[in-house]
Amino acid sequence: MASFLYNVLFKRSSTFTVTILVSCFIFERGLDLVADQIFEQVNQGVCLNT
């Protein structure tokens, strides 16, 4: 499994760079969704209109 991942994703610097960029994008989207859910839970019932 490790050798497969190395050969497919990490052997060439171009595929390594694309792998890092895609992983960062997926991580950022997941973190954003989790943070929004936590924010909504903490502020449930609070009126934010001024």
A tleap script that builds the chain and sets N, CA, C and O, in Angstrom:
source leaprc.protein.ff14SB
mol = sequence {
  NMET ALA SER PHE LEU TYR ASN VAL LEU PHE
  LYS ARG SER SER THR PHE THR VAL THR ILE
  LEU VAL SER CYS PHE ILE PHE GLU ARG GLY
  LEU ASP LEU VAL ALA ASP GLN ILE PHE GLU
  GLN VAL ASN GLN GLY VAL CYS LEU ASN CTHR
}
set mol.1.N position { 0.823 -1.197 0.000 }
set mol.1.CA position { 0.000 0.000 0.000 }
set mol.1.C position { 0.866 1.260 0.000 }
set mol.1.O position { 0.604 2.194 -0.757 }
set mol.2.N position { 1.890 1.286 0.842 }
set mol.2.CA position { 2.760 2.457 0.910 }
set mol.2.C position { 3.518 2.654 -0.397 }
set mol.2.O position { 3.677 3.782 -0.863 }
set mol.3.N position { 3.980 1.568 -0.983 }
set mol.3.CA position { 4.711 1.702 -2.248 }
set mol.3.C position { 3.778 2.157 -3.368 }
set mol.3.O position { 4.193 2.907 -4.251 }
set mol.4.N position { 2.540 1.718 -3.339 }
set mol.4.CA position { 1.556 2.172 -4.329 }
set mol.4.C position { 1.331 3.673 -4.209 }
set mol.4.O position { 1.353 4.389 -5.210 }
set mol.5.N position { 1.114 4.154 -2.978 }
set mol.5.CA position { 0.914 5.592 -2.775 }
set mol.5.C position { 2.142 6.385 -3.205 }
set mol.5.O position { 2.024 7.440 -3.829 }
set mol.6.N position { 3.305 5.875 -2.871 }
set mol.6.CA position { 4.538 6.559 -3.271 }
set mol.6.C position { 4.638 6.651 -4.789 }
set mol.6.O position { 4.910 7.721 -5.334 }
set mol.7.N position { 4.418 5.538 -5.466 }
set mol.7.CA position { 4.552 5.519 -6.926 }
set mol.7.C position { 3.497 6.373 -7.621 }
set mol.7.O position { 3.779 6.983 -8.652 }
set mol.8.N position { 2.298 6.424 -7.075 }
set mol.8.CA position { 1.215 7.158 -7.731 }
set mol.8.C position { 1.219 8.636 -7.364 }
set mol.8.O position { 1.027 9.480 -8.240 }
set mol.9.N position { 1.432 8.971 -6.095 }
set mol.9.CA position { 1.232 10.344 -5.638 }
set mol.9.C position { 2.502 11.118 -5.326 }
set mol.9.O position { 2.525 12.336 -5.503 }
set mol.10.N position { 3.544 10.467 -4.876 }
set mol.10.CA position { 4.688 11.189 -4.328 }
set mol.10.C position { 5.989 11.054 -5.115 }
set mol.10.O position { 6.966 11.728 -4.789 }
set mol.11.N position { 6.031 10.220 -6.120 }
set mol.11.CA position { 7.291 9.964 -6.818 }
set mol.11.C position { 7.754 11.184 -7.619 }
set mol.11.O position { 8.934 11.532 -7.592 }
set mol.12.N position { 6.839 11.823 -8.321 }
set mol.12.CA position { 7.184 13.006 -9.117 }
set mol.12.C position { 6.784 14.260 -8.361 }
set mol.12.O position { 5.762 14.278 -7.676 }
set mol.13.N position { 7.575 15.291 -8.482 }
set mol.13.CA position { 7.292 16.520 -7.734 }
set mol.13.C position { 5.998 17.183 -8.198 }
set mol.13.O position { 5.326 17.836 -7.400 }
set mol.14.N position { 5.638 17.029 -9.466 }
set mol.14.CA position { 4.398 17.640 -9.951 }
set mol.14.C position { 3.174 16.972 -9.328 }
set mol.14.O position { 2.244 17.663 -8.911 }
set mol.15.N position { 3.160 15.653 -9.258 }
set mol.15.CA position { 2.019 14.975 -8.639 }
set mol.15.C position { 2.019 15.183 -7.131 }
set mol.15.O position { 0.954 15.236 -6.515 }
set mol.16.N position { 3.194 15.300 -6.533 }
set mol.16.CA position { 3.286 15.592 -5.106 }
set mol.16.C position { 2.666 16.956 -4.813 }
set mol.16.O position { 1.919 17.104 -3.846 }
set mol.17.N position { 2.972 17.947 -5.643 }
set mol.17.CA position { 2.425 19.291 -5.459 }
set mol.17.C position { 0.912 19.293 -5.613 }
set mol.17.O position { 0.209 19.906 -4.810 }
set mol.18.N position { 0.408 18.620 -6.625 }
set mol.18.CA position { -1.043 18.542 -6.828 }
set mol.18.C position { -1.702 17.824 -5.658 }
set mol.18.O position { -2.769 18.237 -5.205 }
set mol.19.N position { -1.087 16.762 -5.165 }
set mol.19.CA position { -1.623 16.031 -4.017 }
set mol.19.C position { -1.720 16.931 -2.795 }
set mol.19.O position { -2.730 16.910 -2.092 }
set mol.20.N position { -0.692 17.714 -2.535 }
set mol.20.CA position { -0.698 18.630 -1.390 }
set mol.20.C position { -1.780 19.686 -1.558 }
set mol.20.O position { -2.512 19.966 -0.609 }
set mol.21.N position { -1.899 20.276 -2.739 }
set mol.21.CA position { -2.904 21.316 -2.975 }
set mol.21.C position { -4.324 20.781 -2.813 }
set mol.21.O position { -5.163 21.427 -2.185 }
set mol.22.N position { -4.594 19.612 -3.371 }
set mol.22.CA position { -5.928 19.018 -3.253 }
set mol.22.C position { -6.217 18.647 -1.803 }
set mol.22.O position { -7.329 18.859 -1.319 }
set mol.23.N position { -5.231 18.097 -1.111 }
set mol.23.CA position { -5.412 17.740 0.297 }
set mol.23.C position { -5.690 18.967 1.148 }
set mol.23.O position { -6.542 18.925 2.035 }
set mol.24.N position { -4.984 20.056 0.889 }
set mol.24.CA position { -5.214 21.302 1.634 }
set mol.24.C position { -6.610 21.837 1.381 }
set mol.24.O position { -7.275 22.294 2.311 }
set mol.25.N position { -7.066 21.788 0.138 }
set mol.25.CA position { -8.407 22.264 -0.187 }
set mol.25.C position { -9.466 21.436 0.534 }
set mol.25.O position { -10.396 21.995 1.115 }
set mol.26.N position { -9.337 20.118 0.504 }
set mol.26.CA position { -10.305 19.240 1.168 }
set mol.26.C position { -10.283 19.466 2.674 }
set mol.26.O position { -11.340 19.522 3.302 }
set mol.27.N position { -9.098 19.596 3.262 }
set mol.27.CA position { -8.980 19.849 4.695 }
set mol.27.C position { -9.623 21.180 5.069 }
set mol.27.O position { -10.326 21.267 6.076 }
set mol.28.N position { -9.388 22.219 4.264 }
set mol.28.CA position { -9.949 23.542 4.541 }
set mol.28.C position { -11.467 23.513 4.496 }
set mol.28.O position { -12.122 24.103 5.355 }
set mol.29.N position { -12.032 22.838 3.511 }
set mol.29.CA position { -13.492 22.754 3.398 }
set mol.29.C position { -14.072 21.990 4.588 }
set mol.29.O position { -15.089 22.400 5.148 }
set mol.30.N position { -13.443 20.898 4.972 }
set mol.30.CA position { -13.914 20.132 6.121 }
set mol.30.C position { -13.831 20.919 7.411 }
set mol.30.O position { -14.765 20.901 8.214 }
set mol.31.N position { -12.724 21.608 7.618 }
set mol.31.CA position { -12.557 22.429 8.814 }
set mol.31.C position { -13.582 23.559 8.847 }
set mol.31.O position { -14.118 23.874 9.910 }
set mol.32.N position { -13.856 24.166 7.709 }
set mol.32.CA position { -14.848 25.234 7.621 }
set mol.32.C position { -16.237 24.718 7.991 }
set mol.32.O position { -16.971 25.384 8.721 }
set mol.33.N position { -16.596 23.552 7.499 }
set mol.33.CA position { -17.906 22.982 7.821 }
set mol.33.C position { -18.029 22.668 9.307 }
set mol.33.O position { -19.066 22.934 9.916 }
set mol.34.N position { -16.983 22.107 9.889 }
set mol.34.CA position { -16.997 21.783 11.318 }
set mol.34.C position { -17.074 23.056 12.152 }
set mol.34.O position { -17.831 23.116 13.121 }
set mol.35.N position { -16.298 24.070 11.786 }
set mol.35.CA position { -16.316 25.332 12.528 }
set mol.35.C position { -17.685 26.000 12.444 }
set mol.35.O position { -18.160 26.556 13.435 }
set mol.36.N position { -18.318 25.955 11.286 }
set mol.36.CA position { -19.661 26.525 11.144 }
set mol.36.C position { -20.670 25.789 12.016 }
set mol.36.O position { -21.533 26.416 12.630 }
set mol.37.N position { -20.570 24.472 12.074 }
set mol.37.CA position { -21.485 23.698 12.912 }
set mol.37.C position { -21.284 24.025 14.387 }
set mol.37.O position { -22.258 24.173 15.125 }
set mol.38.N position { -20.042 24.139 14.820 }
set mol.38.CA position { -19.758 24.496 16.212 }
set mol.38.C position { -20.296 25.887 16.510 }
set mol.38.O position { -20.904 26.099 17.559 }
set mol.39.N position { -20.082 26.841 15.603 }
set mol.39.CA position { -20.576 28.205 15.786 }
set mol.39.C position { -22.093 28.215 15.914 }
set mol.39.O position { -22.640 28.893 16.784 }
set mol.40.N position { -22.773 27.468 15.052 }
set mol.40.CA position { -24.238 27.414 15.101 }
set mol.40.C position { -24.722 26.793 16.410 }
set mol.40.O position { -25.716 27.252 16.972 }
set mol.41.N position { -24.045 25.766 16.904 }
set mol.41.CA position { -24.427 25.126 18.162 }
set mol.41.C position { -24.232 26.070 19.341 }
set mol.41.O position { -25.094 26.159 20.215 }
set mol.42.N position { -23.109 26.770 19.371 }
set mol.42.CA position { -22.805 27.665 20.484 }
set mol.42.C position { -23.759 28.852 20.502 }
set mol.42.O position { -24.167 29.300 21.573 }
set mol.43.N position { -24.118 29.362 19.333 }
set mol.43.CA position { -24.942 30.560 19.235 }
set mol.43.C position { -26.408 30.260 18.932 }
set mol.43.O position { -27.130 31.128 18.441 }
set mol.44.N position { -26.842 29.065 19.217 }
set mol.44.CA position { -28.225 28.688 18.962 }
set mol.44.C position { -29.157 29.535 19.827 }
set mol.44.O position { -28.991 29.607 21.045 }
set mol.45.N position { -30.130 30.170 19.191 }
set mol.45.CA position { -31.095 30.985 19.911 }
set mol.45.C position { -30.672 32.422 20.129 }
set mol.45.O position { -31.433 33.202 20.700 }
set mol.46.N position { -29.486 32.792 19.693 }
set mol.46.CA position { -28.995 34.157 19.857 }
set mol.46.C position { -29.364 34.951 18.613 }
set mol.46.O position { -29.087 34.521 17.493 }
set mol.47.N position { -29.995 36.117 18.807 }
set mol.47.CA position { -30.363 36.982 17.693 }
set mol.47.C position { -29.190 37.906 17.387 }
set mol.47.O position { -28.755 38.665 18.253 }
set mol.48.N position { -28.676 37.847 16.160 }
set mol.48.CA position { -27.520 38.647 15.788 }
set mol.48.C position { -27.904 39.947 15.093 }
set mol.48.O position { -27.019 40.711 14.706 }
set mol.49.N position { -29.198 40.223 14.922 }
set mol.49.CA position { -29.638 41.474 14.294 }
set mol.49.C position { -29.468 42.631 15.263 }
set mol.49.O position { -29.721 42.488 16.460 }
set mol.50.N position { -29.037 43.783 14.744 }
set mol.50.CA position { -28.847 44.951 15.617 }
set mol.50.C position { -29.953 45.948 15.435 }
set mol.50.O position { -29.957 46.992 16.088 }
savepdb mol mol.pdb
quit
